[in-house]
Every structure is written in structure tokens, then in C-alpha cells.
Amino acid sequence: MTDTLFLTSEDVNGLATPAEYVDAVREGYRQRGEGAPAQPRSKLVRDEPAGMLTGYTAILPDSGVMGGYTYSAGFGAEDAWFVLPLFDADSGAPLALFDGASLNPFKTGAAGAVGVDALVREDADTLGIIGSGAQARGQLRATATVRDLADVRVYSPTAENREAFAADFDAELEADVRAVASSADAVAGADIVITATRASDPVFDGNDLEPGTHVTAMGQYGTDGRELDTTTIKRATYVPDLRERATFDAGAFLAALEAGVVSEDDVHAELGEVVAGVAPGRTSAEEITVFDSGGTGVETVAAANMLYERASEEGLGTEIPFAPASEALTGN
């Protein structure tokens, strides 16, 4: 029998800063770039009631942990539940079990920020963000820890939502944050563009990107939707979180493949390879780059390990007993 720490969303809320999430996730991707195992999400869907059951896993050997996400979305309750198990990578024993909902925007935002830090020009200070939900908020908070932002424009289709987003972050960040009336207005002249939407069709015209722009797209992890058009993919140096995702569920890259404007050889590198120095990131000030962030076990396990260590130090959570198979599988 082993004691496993159960951590609620309330337990981990506020336990780490956006910058600390970014540091943890960067280290996770460094390990991935040096060969740490990780697989893209698997997804099962049901038509009636409509819903999705999905998950992904990773092992971070240098950190000594492994685990991943399993979550459901939709179905009869039309909601989502995130379950995150964390295991000791040496013994295999379960260390912690998380209600993983509240940490989701932070670990996903951190992955986006690691992509920004690896691929964006050092002098970049203008950001256009498309989307105004929890994930967009997580992306902006994390990105602001890796670049000194001066000008942020936000667009989402509902004026009330983008205005509220702008007001909140104008008070929170040193940057000038304002709502704009179109995605074209958000993209125009931006050094960094972030898309954090549920859109099924491209949310801006790739011709509007100026040389040197970086794009992080984090809402396109399916074959039936895409945030980026084929023009953006064709013009850009393309870096996914996992190479296997590019031809599995990266909607924008798959659409560009089908249109014949790119080939599989146009996947420049995985994010981890860039972070680890195995592959180059940006090679010129004029280069357009894309980080395709669909969600992986890398950032999930890295963030969970940091939170587990922090929670253990602070005495948070509830211990629950887990029986190993040698005890539980009695055959009776």
C-alpha cells in the first residue's frame, strides 16, 4: 500500500506564478528534446450524447516523474472534467492525483510562452491575441513573463468579452492593452500573434502577417478545425509541440498538406528540439514562425510535478491509499 496525494483545484490554485509554470514547462520540453517519451492525444468521440474522451502521456526521466491527462468534454452534462495522475518514474508508484481543471490554462499558457521564448525576436513587444477566454488569459499572462510587452490588442467576436479582457489586463500588465474590432486589427503590425479560440475556420488572413512575426496557435487539435490558413503555414517555419501531432491532429498543417502547399518535410522541428538546442529556432529577423500547441503530456507532467512538490512542502492535499497489483490482485 502507498499513500498518494489527492489535490483539488482549490489546493493548487495560486500555488505557482505564471513564470514558475513557464520554467517548469521549459525544463519538460528540454527533456523531450533530448529523447523523453511522449505521445500525442488519443481521442474517442460519441455522437449521442455528443462528447469526447481524450488523454495523453509523457515520461520526464530527469525529473523522475511520468503521467498525463485524461478528460471528458461534452456529453449529457455539457461540461468537462480533468483527471491528472502523476507517477514516480523510477518505482512506478502513484505520487499524486489532481483535479486538473484549474491548472489547465496555466500549463497550456506556459507551453505557449516557451514557444514564444524559443522562436520570437528578442525585441518583440507588440502582441495581437485572438480569443478572450480562460486559455487566452493563460497565454497572455505567461507570454508577458518572457517578453516585455508594450502594446497588446485583443479581438474576439463578442465586444463585451474583448472589452472586459482588455480592461482586466490593462490594469494587470504594464503594457497598453486594448480591444480591437477585428482579427485583422489584432494582427496588423504585431510581433507576436496568439490564437486561443474554438474556431473551425481560420481566424485571420496569413497575408496580413508581416515579416518577422511569430504565431502561436493553441486551439486547433483536431482534423475538423483550424485556426490558421494555408497561407500562414506555407509562409512560416513550422514547429509543433510533438512532431507526430503534425500529421495526426494538427488541423492547420493537415489542411496545408491536403492543399499541397507543404509536405511533411516542412515540419522544421519539435519545440523540445529547439529548447534543447538540437535544432535551431528562428534564424533571421524576417522569418515568420509558427508554434502549433495542441496540448501534450510534457507540459502537463512538468507542471504537475512542480505543483506536487510545492503542495507537499506546504502540507496541502489529502492522502489516499493505493494498493499495488501485488496486493490487490489476489485472485480470490
N, C-alpha and C positions, 0 to 999 in steps of 0.2 A: 504494500500500500504506500502511496506517496501523496503528499499534500500539494494541491495545485491552487494557485491564487486566482480567484474569480474577481474580475474588475469590471464594474459597471461604467457606463458612460459618465456618470457623475464623478466616479473615482478619478478618471483620467482627464476630465475637463480642467483646463488650466494648469495641468501638471508640467507642461513644457511650453516654451515660447516657439513661435514660428522659426526663428533662427536655429533653435536646437533641433527641431524636426529636420530642417534642411541639412544640418551637419550629420545627423544620423543617417538620413537617406543617401546623402553623398557617399558616405562610407559603405553603405549597402551596395550602391552601384559600382563603387571601386572593386568590391569583391566579385560582383557579377562580371565585370570587365576582365578579371583575372581567372575566370572559369567557374565561379559559383553556380550551382544548378538552379534554374528557374524555368517555369513553363507558363505559357500564356493561359488565359482563362479557358475553361470549358464551360459550355452553356447549354442548358436544357430549357426548352420552352413548352408551354401548354397553352392551347387555344381557348379552352373554356373550363374554368375561368382563366382569362389571359394572364400569364405571368412568366417569370424567368427565374431559374435556379442556376447559380453560377459560382465559380470559385477558381482560385489559382494559388500556387505554392512556390516556395523558394527555400533553399538552404544557404545560410551565410556561415561558412565554416570558420572564418577568422573570429567572428562574434560568438560562435558556439551555439547558435540557435537556428531553428527552422520552423516553418509553419505556413500560414496563409489565411485567406478569406474563404468563407462560404456564405453566400447571402441569397435571399429571395426578394423579389420585387414584383409587385402587382398582385395577381391572384384575387381572391374574394375581398380581402381587406383593403386592397389598393394601397399598400404601404410597402415598406422594406425593413428587413431585419438582417443585421450583420453579425456573424459569429466568427471570432478570430482565435484559433488555438495557437499557442506558442510552445514549442518543444525544445528540450536540451538536445543539441545536435550530436553530443558525444554519447550520452546514455540513452537517448530516445524518450526519456520521461517527459510528461507534460509539465510545463512550468506555470503556464497561466492560460486562462480562458477569458476573453474580452467580449463584452457587448461593444462591438466595434463601430457603432454608428457615429459617435461624436468625434472620434479621431480621423474619420474618413477625409473631410476636407483639408485637414492639416497635413496628413501624409501625402495626399494627392497634390496639394499645393506645393509641398516640399519637392516632390519629383519634378514638377514644372519649373521650380526655381533652380534645381540642379541643372536642368536642361538649359535654362537661361544663362546660368553662370558658365556653362561649358561652351555655349555657342554664340552668345551675344557680344557685340563690341563693348569694350571696356567703358567707352564714353557714352553709351546709350542712356538716355534719360527721359525719353518720351514713350509712353505706353498707351496702346489702344486695346481695350478689353470689350469683348462681345459676350454678353451674358451678365446677369446680376444676382444669381442665386448663391447658395452656400459654397458651391465649388468655385465660382468666380471670386468670391470673397477670400477663400483659402489661397487661390492662385495669387491674388494681388498682395495679400499680407506676406506670403513667402517671398515673392519676387522683390518686394521692397527691402528685403534683408540682403540681397545680393547685388543690387544696383541702386544708385542714388537717383531716384525718380524726381523729376521736376514737373512734368506735365502728364496727367492721366485723363484719358477720355473714355467714358463708358457708354455703350449702347446696348439696349435690349428693347424688344418690341413694345413693352408696356412702359409708358412715360413715367408713371408713378414709381415703378420699381427702379428704373435707372436714376431717377432723381433722388430717391431715398439712398441708393447705393453711393451716389456721388456725395451726398451730404454727410453720410457716415464717414467715408474715407477722407473727405476734405478736412474733417476735424481730427481724424486719427493720424494721417500721414503729413509729412512736411510738404509733399507735392501739392500742386494745384489740381484738384480732381473735379471734373465737371461732366455732366451728362450731355450727350450729343444726339442729334435727331436721326442719324443713320449709321449703318456699319461703315459706309464709305467715309464718313466724317471721323470715325474712330481710327480707321486705318491710315488715312491721309497723313503723310509725314511722320508716322510712328516708327521708332527704332525697334520696338517690340510690339507684337500683336498676340493677344491671348484669346482663344475661343473656348468658352466653357458653356456650351448650350446642349439642348436636346434636339437640335435641328436635324432633319433628314436630308436637307439640301444645303449646298454651300452658302455660307453666311456673308461672304464678301467676294469681290472680283479680284482674282490674282493679278490682273493687270494694274491694279491700284497700288501694289507693293513697290516701294522704292528700293533701289539697290542698297544692300546692307541691312535690310530688315530681317528680323528673326520672328518666326511664328511658332507658338506653342498651341497645339490643338489637343484638347483632352476630353472631348465629348463624342468621339467617333470610334467606338469599339464594337462595330458590327458591320456585316456585309450589306445591310439595307439602309445605311445612312452615312452621311459625310458632312463635315463642316467646311472642308477645303475643296476647291475646284481643281480640275486637272491642270489648269494654268499654273496654279501655285505649286503643285507637286512637280511639274515639268521644270519650273524656273529654279527650284530650290535644291540645296544639298539636304537629303532626306535622312533623318536619324530617328528610328523608333526606339521605344524602351526595350523591346525584345525583337530581334531580327525575325523570328518565327511569326510574330504578330503581323508583319507587313503583308504576308500572303495568306493570313488566316482570318483576321477580323478587322484589319485597318481599312475602313471603308473608303477613305480618300485615295490611298495608294492603290487599292484594288480597282477602283474606278479608272484611275490613270493607266493601270496595266491593261485593263479591258479596252481603253481608248487607243492603246498603242503608243502613248506619248512617253512612257518609261518602260524599263524592263526590270527584272529582279536584280540585275547588276547595279541598278541605280539606288539601291539601299547602301548608303555610304558606310554606316557603322551603327552598332547599338550605342545607346547612351553610356553604358558602362565601359565600353571600349574607349570612348572619348575621355571619360572621367579618369580611367586608369592609365591613360597615355598610350594605349595600344594602337589607337587610331587618332588622326588629327581631328580637331574640331573645325572652327572657322579658319580659313586660310587667307582671306582678304577682307578688307573693309567693305567691298562692293558685293560680296557674296550674300545671297538670300539663303537662310537656313530654316528648316522645319524640324521641330521635335514633336513626334507623334506619341502622346502619352495616353495609352488606353487603360492603364492600371495593371500592376504586376504584384507578385508576392515579394519582390525585392524591397520596395518602399514600405510595404505592409509589415514585413517581418522586422525590418530595421527600426521602424517607428515603434512597433510593439515591444521590441527588446528594450529600447530606451525607456519606455513608459513602465515596463515591468520592473526594471532596476530602480527607477525613481519611486514607484509605488512601494516597493519592498523596503527601501530606505525610510520612507515616511510612514510605514505601517498601515497602508491603505489596502482595501480589498478584504475578501473573505476566503479563508482556506476551505477547500472542499476535497474529500478523499477520492483518489483514483486507484483502482485495483489493476495491477498488471495482468496480462493474459495468463501468466503462470499461476496466478492465484484465482482469477475469475473463471477461467475455462476448466472447470473441474470435471466436466464430462458427465456429471450427475443430472 
